[in-house]
């Protein structure tokens, strides 16, 4: 017989199954499950609503902070624009003051020139009437220039054939230096030109004007070789080729470095020009520098010019200093004339020869302050030309040579 315990267990299980079956048939269990699900649903829906509210609050706070910073930036921008406007107004005022100061300075210089002209006219009349020379500082000295007025034209006239011969010889030189400087004649401005060859020959020329009128009649007018000069566009109309003075270029680059310290091209170009000049001075090869080295210099030259172009495109030159930008354009346009000395062993890198000769005249100009007539300047130039030629031939006996000319 089955065990009593097993029977009771089976009866319990049967009653439990009948009860569950009754609940399912009547829908009571489903209702309980639905109520439980609804409770859980309500809990989760409450959490979702709470999170949505927090998200909306956070979004509002983000918008508020962003609007606040926008307002701050707008206020800062308005303050910057006001400050910029005030700076522009002050700058315009300073420009007007600078222009007025320059105008006053120019007017004062013009007045000084008029007074100086009147002074020299009065001094000339006093010299003619009383034989006294009055210097600008008011001192009086014995009149000693009458003899000088007679000797200068005589010396110039007697040495004219030698100067013409030197003129013809200089035309045959493959390279020639030329330059000009300002002179003063009775308070007015004129020019003194100099032409010199590497072998030491040199001629001075007095001219009333600069430009083509000044070059007319000098050796440079008929010269067909290589001219060495500073960046005077007039000289590019004469000669067969041209070499620009790199001593001037180095000074211009140094000024650019001082006025444009944030740029790099001027420093690189200054170092490159110094390196090229040093290399050329140390070159002892009769056929000229190594073409590969010269090609390397030219490549670096172009790269530096490209750097300058980019720098000026990013930050254009200001209105107060454009010399650096103009120098860049000039070195780009006249690249051949800046590097000709690397290709031709006969061509020097600088125009120091012509500048050295002009300093002799400048010292005389400083002593005389001004000349009474243009003829005096012309006679002086002819005499200085002859003295240079004499020193070239026999530097130890210049006095004897001059004496023989007058004798």
VENMO-V5828 format. One record per backbone hydrogen bond with DSSP energy under -1.0 kcal/mol. CO is the residue of the C=O (numbers start at 0). NH is the residue of the N-H. E is the energy in kcal/mol with one decimal. If there is no record, write none. Layout:
{{CO;NH;E} {CO;NH;E}}
This chain:
{{2;6;-1.4} {3;7;-2.0} {4;8;-2.2} {5;9;-2.1} {6;10;-2.1} {7;11;-2.2} {8;12;-2.3} {9;13;-2.1} {10;14;-2.5} {11;15;-2.3} {12;16;-2.2} {13;17;-2.5} {14;18;-2.4} {15;19;-2.3} {16;20;-2.3} {17;21;-2.4} {18;22;-2.3} {19;23;-2.2} {20;24;-2.3} {21;25;-2.3} {22;26;-1.1} {22;27;-1.1} {22;28;-1.0} {26;30;-1.8} {27;31;-1.8} {28;32;-2.7} {29;33;-2.5} {30;34;-2.4} {31;35;-2.5} {32;36;-2.7} {33;37;-2.4} {34;38;-2.0} {35;39;-2.2} {36;40;-2.7} {37;41;-2.6} {38;42;-2.1} {39;43;-2.4} {40;44;-2.7} {41;45;-2.0} {42;46;-2.0} {43;47;-2.6} {44;48;-2.4} {45;49;-2.1} {46;50;-2.5} {47;51;-2.7} {48;52;-2.1} {49;53;-2.3} {50;54;-2.7} {51;55;-2.6} {52;56;-2.5} {53;57;-2.5} {54;58;-2.6} {55;59;-2.4} {56;60;-2.4} {57;61;-2.4} {58;62;-2.4} {59;63;-2.5} {60;64;-2.8} {61;65;-2.6} {62;66;-2.7} {63;67;-2.1} {64;68;-2.5} {65;69;-2.7} {66;70;-2.3} {67;71;-2.3} {68;72;-3.0} {69;73;-2.6} {70;74;-2.5} {71;75;-2.5} {72;76;-2.7} {73;77;-2.6} {74;78;-2.4} {75;79;-2.5} {76;80;-2.7} {77;81;-2.3} {78;82;-2.6} {79;83;-3.0} {80;84;-2.5} {81;85;-2.6} {82;86;-2.6} {83;87;-2.6} {84;88;-2.4} {85;89;-2.7} {86;90;-2.7} {87;91;-2.5} {88;92;-2.3} {89;93;-2.6} {90;94;-2.6} {91;95;-2.6} {92;96;-2.6} {93;97;-2.9} {94;98;-2.9} {95;99;-2.7} {96;100;-2.8} {97;101;-2.7} {98;102;-2.6} {99;103;-2.9} {100;104;-2.6} {101;105;-3.0} {102;106;-2.9} {103;107;-2.6} {104;108;-2.7} {105;109;-2.7} {106;110;-2.6} {107;111;-2.7} {108;112;-2.6} {109;113;-2.4} {110;114;-2.9} {111;115;-2.8} {112;116;-2.6} {113;117;-2.7} {114;118;-2.6} {115;119;-2.5} {116;120;-2.2} {117;121;-2.5} {118;122;-2.8} {119;123;-2.5} {120;124;-2.3} {121;125;-2.5} {122;126;-2.4} {123;127;-2.4} {124;128;-2.3} {125;129;-3.0} {126;130;-1.6} {132;140;-1.5} {134;137;-2.1} {138;134;-1.9} {140;132;-1.2} {144;148;-2.2} {146;150;-2.1} {147;151;-2.2} {149;153;-1.2} {150;154;-2.9} {151;155;-2.5} {152;156;-2.4} {153;157;-2.3} {154;158;-1.4} {158;162;-1.9} {159;163;-2.3} {160;164;-2.1} {161;165;-2.2} {162;166;-2.2} {163;167;-2.2} {164;168;-2.2} {165;169;-2.4} {166;170;-1.3} {168;171;-1.0} {169;172;-1.0} {173;225;-2.5} {175;227;-2.7} {176;195;-2.4} {178;193;-2.3} {180;191;-2.3} {182;189;-2.5} {183;370;-2.0} {184;187;-1.9} {187;184;-3.0} {189;182;-3.0} {190;206;-3.1} {191;180;-1.9} {192;204;-2.7} {193;178;-1.6} {194;202;-2.3} {195;176;-3.7} {196;199;-2.1} {200;196;-2.4} {202;194;-2.2} {204;192;-3.2} {206;190;-3.4} {210;214;-1.9} {211;215;-1.7} {214;217;-2.3} {222;238;-1.1} {224;239;-2.9} {224;240;-1.3} {225;175;-2.4} {226;242;-2.4} {227;177;-2.0} {228;244;-1.6} {229;231;-2.5} {231;234;-1.4} {232;235;-1.2} {233;236;-1.8} {234;237;-1.7} {240;226;-2.6} {242;228;-1.9} {244;248;-1.3} {245;249;-2.4} {246;250;-1.7} {247;251;-2.6} {248;252;-2.6} {249;253;-2.2} {250;254;-2.1} {251;255;-2.1} {252;256;-2.4} {253;257;-1.9} {254;258;-2.2} {255;259;-2.6} {259;262;-1.4} {263;267;-2.2} {264;268;-2.9} {265;269;-2.2} {266;270;-2.2} {267;271;-2.3} {268;272;-2.8} {269;273;-2.0} {270;274;-2.2} {271;275;-2.7} {272;276;-2.6} {273;277;-2.4} {274;278;-2.5} {275;279;-2.7} {276;280;-2.5} {277;281;-1.6} {284;287;-1.3} {289;293;-2.3} {290;294;-2.5} {291;295;-1.9} {292;296;-2.1} {293;297;-2.4} {294;298;-2.1} {295;299;-2.3} {296;300;-2.4} {297;301;-2.3} {298;302;-2.3} {299;303;-2.3} {300;304;-2.0} {301;305;-2.3} {302;306;-2.1} {303;307;-2.3} {304;308;-2.3} {305;309;-2.2} {306;310;-2.4} {307;311;-2.4} {308;312;-1.6} {309;313;-2.4} {310;314;-2.7} {321;325;-2.6} {322;326;-2.3} {323;327;-2.0} {324;328;-2.2} {325;329;-2.4} {326;330;-2.8} {327;331;-1.7} {328;332;-2.6} {329;333;-2.8} {334;338;-1.4} {336;243;-2.7} {338;341;-1.5} {339;342;-1.3} {339;343;-1.7} {343;346;-1.4} {348;245;-2.5} {350;354;-1.9} {351;355;-2.6} {352;356;-1.8} {353;357;-2.1} {354;358;-1.5} {357;361;-2.4} {358;362;-2.1} {359;363;-1.6} {360;364;-2.9} {361;365;-2.4} {362;366;-1.6} {363;367;-2.4} {364;368;-2.3} {367;369;-3.0} {370;185;-2.9} {372;376;-1.1} {373;377;-2.3} {374;378;-2.8} {375;379;-2.3} {376;380;-2.4} {377;381;-2.1} {378;382;-2.5} {379;383;-2.9} {380;384;-2.2} {381;385;-2.0} {382;386;-2.3} {383;387;-2.0} {384;388;-2.0} {385;389;-2.4} {386;390;-2.4} {387;391;-1.6} {388;392;-1.6} {389;393;-2.9} {393;396;-1.2} {396;400;-1.9} {397;401;-2.6} {398;402;-2.4} {399;403;-2.3} {400;404;-1.7} {401;405;-2.0} {402;406;-2.1}}
